[in-house]
Amino acid sequence: MKYHIVTLGCPKNAVDSEGMDGILAAEGHTPATDPEDADLIIVNTCSFIAAARAETLDVLAGLAARKRDGQRLIAAGCMAESHGDQVAALAGVDAVLSTRQWMRIGDLVASQPMPAAAQQRVLIPLTPGTAAPSAAGAAQPPGYADWRTMAIRRTRATPSAYLKISDGCNLRCAFCTIPSFKGDMASKPLGAVLGEAQELVAHGAREIVLVAQHLTDYGRDLGLADGLATLLDALCQVLPPTVWLRLMYAYPHGISERLIEVMATRPQIVKYLDMPLQHAHPATLRRMRRPPDSERTMALIRDLRAAMPDIALRSTFIVGFPGETSEEFQTLLAFLEAGQFDRVGAFRYSREPGTPAATLPDQVRPQVIEKRWHALMQRQQTISRARSARWLGRSIDVLIEGQGAADDGRPLAVGRSFRDAPEIDGQVFVWGTVPVGTIVSARVTRTTDYDLWAERT
């Protein structure tokens, strides 16, 4: 059977898609490049905000409308969990597979005996006897624990790979629906993460991106002290020195002195940190049910840069949260100037039913939200331009991901530096022909707001 997987949403979804890909390939099925050529289409859905759910429904409806006889359409992932009835009711959707059931994809497509190739799947056991906790008290469906008792992965056709080290979240931010269907954080045991990382490198990964809903809380449920630092130390001991390790979604209140030391001293860990801060004004943060400690965050930024002067810092913020005044927004802009983040993403506040924020008074008008979003992005664009300009004339390592040509026909390689997370940040364009998957040193000859141009050194 030929299958095609469409992944919507964040890199954490990409990990689950890779897991489904690995299961289906191990059972003898064949991936199809185009959905039209597939017997089975899987959409790994996103439910983060209303816009993401609308995109999910549009994608499913479009694929359903083009289905041919005998073709099956499965909706998997977050929206299949949070709004399963709505997704299942969509004409043309043949099955729904929630975030806690994606490992059962093989059961859904098994219309014939399992091929011998299924015996080739790689199983990585976790802690013996470990049971997966249920989300928000929900009953565990059959097979729920399976994703924590095995890792079946196929490396993407790029030099980088995502590795999800935990799922769920212990925070209860006022604007977020994720804990309502993901539940509390459940860490993948350390030995399982090490095994999966080694497997990814054995299959050609040159960069491993660690992802979770709350990366810096890793291991708390396992009784680990300073769990993320412990995990990183262990990873660096078993992985080659040439492999890049990148950290995404690291909340600042979990960043310890030891974690900073490990990041600064271990060569595999790229000097990059994504810290989703959401806002800077204490009153706004309190309404968000976030720690109102922007001064501590700024001190942390100074500590990170003292230990790693070239560290690339990324963050995300929400504009237009209920009650956000002009003064509060100006505080956020001032925080951007003080923090000098290399990269920033901004969300327009989305009023999500069922969240505490949806019932707050003083909802900000959409026109004001839009105006503030543009103001923040324009301010950050200037900062990003200046941060990139610091690299003019300097050498930087580049992980090559593709090869093309300039308008004049000269060969041009495309890659990323330590400053650039895959599929999120900028790129580095290196003149010449460079094999995909290699890491080369290049001297920066031109900088733009988000991208660099360079020549091999």
C-alpha positions as CSV (number, residue, x, y, z in Angstrom):
1,M,0.0,0.0,0.0
2,K,1.2,3.5,-0.8
3,Y,0.8,6.2,1.8
4,H,1.3,9.9,2.0
5,I,1.6,11.9,5.3
6,V,0.7,15.6,5.6
7,T,2.1,17.2,8.8
8,L,0.5,20.4,10.1
9,G,1.7,22.5,13.1
10,C,4.8,22.3,15.1
11,P,8.0,20.1,15.0
12,K,6.6,18.0,17.8
13,N,3.9,16.8,15.3
14,A,6.7,16.1,12.8
15,V,8.2,13.6,15.3
16,D,4.9,11.7,15.5
17,S,4.6,11.8,11.7
18,E,8.1,10.2,11.5
19,G,6.9,7.6,13.9
20,M,3.9,6.7,11.7
21,D,6.1,6.8,8.7
22,G,8.5,4.3,10.4
23,I,5.7,2.0,11.4
24,L,4.1,1.9,7.9
25,A,7.5,1.4,6.2
26,A,8.4,-1.4,8.6
27,E,5.2,-3.1,7.7
28,G,6.1,-3.1,4.0
29,H,4.1,-0.1,2.9
30,T,5.6,2.4,0.5
31,P,5.7,6.2,0.9
32,A,4.2,8.3,-2.0
33,T,5.5,11.8,-2.8
34,D,2.1,13.1,-3.9
35,P,-1.3,12.4,-2.2
36,E,-2.8,11.6,-5.6
37,D,-0.6,8.6,-5.9
38,A,-1.3,7.2,-2.4
39,D,-3.8,4.6,-1.3
40,L,-3.8,6.1,2.2
41,I,-3.5,9.7,3.1
42,I,-2.7,10.7,6.7
43,V,-3.1,14.3,8.0
44,N,-1.4,14.9,11.3
45,T,-3.5,17.7,12.5
46,C,-2.9,20.8,14.6
47,S,-5.2,22.3,17.3
48,F,-3.1,25.1,18.8
49,I,-5.3,28.0,17.9
50,A,-8.5,28.6,15.9
51,A,-6.5,29.5,12.8
52,A,-4.7,26.2,13.0
53,R,-7.9,24.3,13.4
54,A,-9.4,26.1,10.4
55,E,-6.3,25.2,8.3
56,T,-6.7,21.6,9.4
57,L,-10.3,21.4,8.3
58,D,-9.5,23.1,5.0
59,V,-6.7,20.6,4.3
60,L,-8.9,17.6,5.2
61,A,-11.9,18.9,3.1
62,G,-9.6,19.6,0.1
63,L,-8.1,16.1,0.3
64,A,-11.5,14.5,0.8
65,A,-13.0,16.3,-2.2
66,R,-10.2,14.9,-4.4
67,K,-10.4,11.3,-3.1
68,R,-10.6,8.6,-5.7
69,D,-12.3,5.3,-5.3
70,G,-10.5,3.1,-2.8
71,Q,-8.5,5.9,-1.4
72,R,-8.6,6.3,2.5
73,L,-8.2,9.5,4.5
74,I,-7.1,9.4,8.2
75,A,-7.0,12.4,10.5
76,A,-4.4,12.0,13.2
77,G,-2.9,14.1,16.0
78,C,-3.9,17.1,18.1
79,M,-7.2,18.2,16.5
80,A,-8.2,14.6,16.2
81,E,-7.8,14.5,20.0
82,S,-9.2,17.9,21.0
83,H,-12.1,18.1,18.4
84,G,-12.5,14.4,17.4
85,D,-16.2,14.5,16.8
86,Q,-15.9,17.5,14.6
87,V,-13.1,15.9,12.6
88,A,-14.9,12.6,12.3
89,A,-18.0,14.2,11.1
90,L,-16.2,15.7,8.1
91,A,-17.3,14.1,4.9
92,G,-14.6,11.9,3.4
93,V,-12.6,11.3,6.6
94,D,-12.4,7.5,7.1
95,A,-10.8,7.3,10.5
96,V,-9.5,9.4,13.4
97,L,-6.4,8.7,15.4
98,S,-5.6,10.8,18.4
99,T,-2.3,12.1,19.7
100,R,-2.2,9.1,22.1
101,Q,-3.0,6.5,19.4
102,W,-0.8,7.3,16.5
103,M,1.3,4.2,17.1
104,R,-1.8,2.2,16.1
105,I,-1.6,3.4,12.5
106,G,-0.5,0.0,11.4
107,D,-3.7,-1.6,12.8
108,L,-5.8,0.8,10.8
109,V,-4.2,-0.1,7.5
110,A,-3.7,-3.8,8.1
111,S,-6.1,-5.3,5.6
112,Q,-3.7,-8.1,4.8
113,P,-1.1,-10.2,6.7
114,M,1.8,-8.3,7.9
115,P,4.8,-8.6,5.5
116,A,8.0,-10.1,6.7
117,A,9.6,-6.7,6.5
118,A,7.7,-5.8,9.7
119,Q,10.2,-7.9,11.6
120,Q,12.9,-5.2,10.7
121,R,11.3,-2.5,12.8
122,V,13.6,-1.1,15.6
123,L,12.2,-1.3,19.1
124,I,13.8,0.8,21.9
125,P,12.6,-0.3,25.3
126,L,12.0,2.3,28.0
127,T,12.2,1.8,31.7
128,P,10.8,-1.7,32.4
129,G,7.3,-1.6,33.7
130,T,6.9,2.1,33.1
131,A,3.2,3.0,32.5
132,A,2.1,6.1,30.6
133,P,-0.1,8.4,32.7
134,S,-3.4,9.3,31.3
135,A,-4.1,12.8,30.1
136,A,-6.3,15.0,32.3
137,G,-7.7,11.8,33.9
138,A,-9.0,10.4,30.6
139,A,-9.1,6.7,30.2
140,Q,-6.2,5.2,28.3
141,P,-7.1,3.8,24.9
142,P,-5.6,0.5,24.0
143,G,-2.0,0.9,22.9
144,Y,-1.6,4.3,24.5
145,A,1.6,3.3,26.3
146,D,3.1,2.0,23.1
147,W,4.7,5.3,22.0
148,R,6.7,5.3,25.3
149,T,7.8,1.7,24.9
150,M,9.1,1.9,21.4
151,A,10.7,4.3,18.9
152,I,10.1,3.5,15.3
153,R,11.6,6.3,13.2
154,R,12.5,7.1,9.7
155,T,15.0,9.9,9.2
156,R,13.6,12.7,7.0
157,A,15.4,13.4,3.7
158,T,17.3,16.2,5.4
159,P,20.4,16.2,7.6
160,S,18.4,17.2,10.7
161,A,15.9,15.2,12.8
162,Y,13.6,16.1,15.6
163,L,13.6,14.1,18.9
164,K,10.7,14.6,21.3
165,I,11.9,14.0,24.8
166,S,8.6,14.5,26.6
167,D,4.9,15.1,25.9
168,G,2.3,17.1,27.7
169,C,2.8,20.0,30.0
170,N,2.6,20.8,33.7
171,L,2.0,24.5,33.1
172,R,-1.5,25.9,32.9
173,C,-1.1,29.1,30.9
174,A,-4.4,31.0,30.6
175,F,-4.3,31.0,26.8
176,C,-3.3,27.4,26.1
177,T,-5.5,24.4,25.4
178,I,-2.7,21.9,25.0
179,P,-2.8,20.4,28.6
180,S,-6.6,19.7,28.1
181,F,-5.8,17.0,25.6
182,K,-2.1,16.3,26.1
183,G,-2.3,16.1,29.9
184,D,0.6,16.5,32.3
185,M,4.2,16.2,31.2
186,A,5.5,12.7,30.8
187,S,9.2,12.4,30.1
188,K,10.7,9.8,27.9
189,P,13.3,7.9,30.1
190,L,16.9,8.9,29.6
191,G,18.0,5.6,28.1
192,A,15.3,5.7,25.5
193,V,16.3,9.2,24.4
194,L,19.9,8.1,24.1
195,G,19.0,5.1,22.0
196,E,16.8,7.1,19.7
197,A,19.4,9.7,19.2
198,Q,22.0,7.1,18.3
199,E,19.6,5.5,15.9
200,L,19.0,8.8,14.2
201,V,22.7,9.5,13.8
202,A,23.2,6.0,12.5
203,H,20.6,6.8,9.8
204,G,22.5,10.0,8.7
205,A,21.3,12.8,11.0
206,R,23.9,15.5,11.4
207,E,21.7,17.6,13.7
208,I,19.2,16.5,16.4
209,V,16.7,19.1,17.5
210,L,15.3,18.3,21.0
211,V,11.6,19.3,21.3
212,A,8.9,19.1,24.0
213,Q,6.1,21.3,25.2
214,H,8.3,22.3,28.1
215,L,11.9,21.2,27.4
216,T,13.5,22.5,30.6
217,D,11.1,20.6,32.8
218,Y,12.4,17.3,31.4
219,G,12.9,14.5,33.9
220,R,11.0,16.1,36.8
221,D,8.5,13.3,36.7
222,L,11.3,10.7,36.6
223,G,12.9,12.1,39.8
224,L,15.9,13.6,37.9
225,A,17.6,16.6,39.4
226,D,18.4,19.2,36.7
227,G,17.1,16.7,34.2
228,L,17.8,18.5,30.9
229,A,21.4,19.2,31.9
230,T,21.8,15.5,32.9
231,L,20.3,14.4,29.6
232,L,22.5,16.7,27.5
233,D,25.6,15.5,29.3
234,A,24.7,11.9,28.6
235,L,23.8,12.6,24.9
236,C,27.2,14.3,24.4
237,Q,29.0,11.3,25.8
238,V,27.3,8.9,23.3
239,L,27.1,11.0,20.2
240,P,30.0,11.9,17.8
241,P,31.5,15.4,18.4
242,T,30.4,16.5,14.9
243,V,26.7,16.1,15.6
244,W,24.7,19.3,16.4
245,L,22.3,19.3,19.3
246,R,19.7,22.1,19.3
247,L,17.3,23.0,22.1
248,M,13.7,24.3,21.3
249,Y,10.9,25.5,23.7
250,A,13.0,26.0,26.8
251,Y,11.1,27.9,29.4
252,P,13.4,30.3,31.3
253,H,12.5,29.3,34.9
254,G,14.0,25.9,34.2
255,I,17.3,27.2,32.9
256,S,19.9,26.5,35.7
257,E,23.5,27.4,36.2
258,R,24.4,23.8,35.4
259,L,22.4,23.8,32.1
260,I,24.2,27.0,31.0
261,E,27.6,25.4,31.9
262,V,26.8,22.2,29.9
263,M,25.6,24.3,26.9
264,A,28.8,26.4,27.0
265,T,31.3,23.5,27.4
266,R,29.8,20.7,25.3
267,P,30.9,21.2,21.6
268,Q,27.9,19.2,20.2
269,I,25.3,21.7,21.7
270,V,24.9,24.6,19.3
271,K,24.8,28.0,21.0
272,Y,21.2,28.6,20.3
273,L,18.2,28.8,22.7
274,D,14.5,29.2,22.0
275,M,12.7,30.6,25.1
276,P,9.0,31.2,24.6
277,L,8.4,34.2,26.9
278,Q,5.0,35.4,25.7
279,H,5.2,38.9,27.2
280,A,7.2,41.2,29.4
281,H,4.8,43.3,31.5
282,P,4.2,41.8,35.0
283,A,0.5,42.5,34.9
284,T,0.1,40.8,31.5
285,L,2.1,37.8,32.6
286,R,0.0,37.4,35.7
287,R,-3.2,37.4,33.6
288,M,-1.5,34.8,31.4
289,R,-0.7,32.7,34.5
290,R,3.0,33.0,33.7
291,P,5.8,33.9,36.1
292,P,5.9,37.8,36.2
293,D,9.7,37.9,36.4
294,S,11.0,39.8,33.4
295,E,13.8,41.2,35.4
296,R,15.0,37.7,36.2
297,T,14.6,36.8,32.6
298,M,16.8,39.7,31.5
299,A,19.4,38.6,34.1
300,L,19.3,35.1,32.6
301,I,19.9,36.6,29.2
302,R,23.0,38.3,30.5
303,D,24.2,35.1,32.1
304,L,23.7,33.2,28.8
305,R,25.7,35.8,26.8
306,A,28.4,35.9,29.4
307,A,28.9,32.2,29.1
308,M,28.3,32.1,25.3
309,P,28.9,35.5,23.7
310,D,27.7,34.5,20.3
311,I,24.6,32.6,21.5
312,A,21.6,33.1,19.2
313,L,18.4,33.7,21.3
314,R,14.9,33.3,20.0
315,S,11.6,33.9,21.6
316,T,7.9,34.2,20.9
317,F,5.4,36.7,22.2
318,I,1.6,37.2,22.2
319,V,0.1,40.6,21.4
320,G,-3.4,41.6,22.2
321,F,-3.9,39.4,25.3
322,P,-7.0,40.4,27.2
323,G,-6.5,43.6,29.2
324,E,-3.2,44.5,27.4
325,T,-3.0,48.3,27.6
326,S,-0.9,50.6,25.5
327,E,1.5,50.9,28.4
328,E,1.9,47.1,28.7
329,F,2.5,46.8,25.0
330,Q,5.2,49.6,25.1
331,T,6.8,47.6,28.0
332,L,7.0,44.6,25.6
333,L,8.6,46.7,22.9
334,A,11.2,48.1,25.4
335,F,11.9,44.5,26.5
336,L,12.7,43.6,22.8
337,E,15.2,46.5,22.6
338,A,16.8,45.5,25.9
339,G,16.9,41.8,25.1
340,Q,18.2,42.1,21.5
341,F,16.9,38.7,20.5
342,D,18.3,37.3,17.2
343,R,14.9,35.9,16.2
344,V,11.3,36.6,17.4
345,G,8.0,35.2,16.5
346,A,4.7,36.9,17.4
347,F,1.2,35.5,17.8
348,R,-1.9,37.5,17.5
349,Y,-4.0,36.5,20.6
350,S,-6.6,33.9,19.7
351,R,-9.6,33.6,22.0
352,E,-9.8,29.8,22.6
353,P,-13.0,28.4,24.0
354,G,-12.4,26.6,27.3
355,T,-9.4,28.5,28.3
356,P,-9.4,30.9,31.3
357,A,-8.3,33.8,29.0
358,A,-11.5,33.4,26.9
359,T,-13.5,34.6,29.9
360,L,-11.3,37.5,30.8
361,P,-12.7,41.1,30.6
362,D,-11.3,43.8,28.3
363,Q,-10.8,41.7,25.2
364,V,-8.6,43.7,22.8
365,R,-10.2,44.7,19.5
366,P,-8.9,42.8,16.4
367,Q,-7.8,46.1,14.8
368,V,-5.7,47.0,17.8
369,I,-4.1,43.5,17.9
370,E,-3.2,43.7,14.2
371,K,-1.6,47.2,14.6
372,R,0.4,46.0,17.6
373,W,1.5,42.8,15.8
374,H,2.9,44.9,12.9
375,A,4.6,47.3,15.3
376,L,6.3,44.5,17.2
377,M,7.5,42.8,14.0
378,Q,8.8,46.0,12.5
379,R,10.8,46.8,15.7
380,Q,12.2,43.2,15.8
381,Q,13.2,43.4,12.1
382,T,15.6,46.2,12.9
383,I,17.0,44.3,15.8
384,S,17.4,41.1,13.7
385,R,19.2,43.0,11.0
386,A,21.7,44.4,13.4
387,R,22.3,41.0,15.0
388,S,22.9,39.4,11.6
389,A,25.3,42.3,10.6
390,R,27.6,41.2,13.5
391,W,28.6,38.3,11.4
392,L,29.9,40.2,8.4
393,G,33.4,39.2,7.6
394,R,33.4,36.4,10.2
395,S,33.6,32.7,9.6
396,I,30.7,30.4,10.6
397,D,30.0,26.7,10.3
398,V,27.1,25.8,7.9
399,L,25.2,22.5,7.7
400,I,24.4,22.1,4.0
401,E,20.8,21.1,3.2
402,G,20.5,21.7,-0.6
403,Q,22.2,22.6,-3.8
404,G,21.0,25.0,-6.5
405,A,22.2,27.8,-8.7
406,A,22.1,31.6,-8.7
407,D,20.3,33.6,-11.4
408,D,23.6,33.8,-13.3
409,G,24.1,30.0,-13.2
410,R,26.8,29.9,-10.6
411,P,26.4,26.9,-8.1
412,L,25.0,27.9,-4.8
413,A,24.6,25.7,-1.7
414,V,21.9,26.3,0.8
415,G,22.2,25.5,4.5
416,R,21.9,26.7,8.1
417,S,24.3,27.9,10.8
418,F,24.0,27.4,14.5
419,R,21.8,30.5,14.5
420,D,19.1,28.9,12.4
421,A,16.6,26.3,13.5
422,P,15.2,24.2,10.7
423,E,12.0,25.3,9.0
424,I,11.8,28.3,11.4
425,D,14.7,30.7,11.1
426,G,16.9,32.0,8.2
427,Q,19.4,30.3,5.9
428,V,23.0,30.6,4.8
429,F,23.8,30.7,1.1
430,V,27.3,29.4,0.3
431,W,28.8,29.9,-3.2
432,G,30.0,26.7,-4.8
433,T,29.1,23.1,-4.9
434,V,28.9,21.4,-1.5
435,P,27.5,17.9,-0.8
436,V,24.3,17.8,1.2
437,G,24.8,16.8,4.8
438,T,28.3,18.2,5.2
439,I,29.3,21.0,7.6
440,V,31.6,23.6,6.1
441,S,33.2,26.7,7.4
442,A,32.3,29.8,5.4
443,R,33.2,33.5,5.6
444,V,30.1,35.8,5.6
445,T,30.2,38.3,2.8
446,R,26.7,39.7,3.0
447,T,24.0,39.9,5.6
448,T,20.2,40.6,5.4
449,D,17.5,40.7,8.1
450,Y,17.4,37.0,8.4
451,D,19.8,35.3,5.9
452,L,23.6,35.3,5.4
453,W,25.6,34.9,2.2
454,A,29.1,33.4,2.4
455,E,32.1,31.9,0.7
456,R,33.9,28.7,1.8
457,T,37.1,29.3,3.8
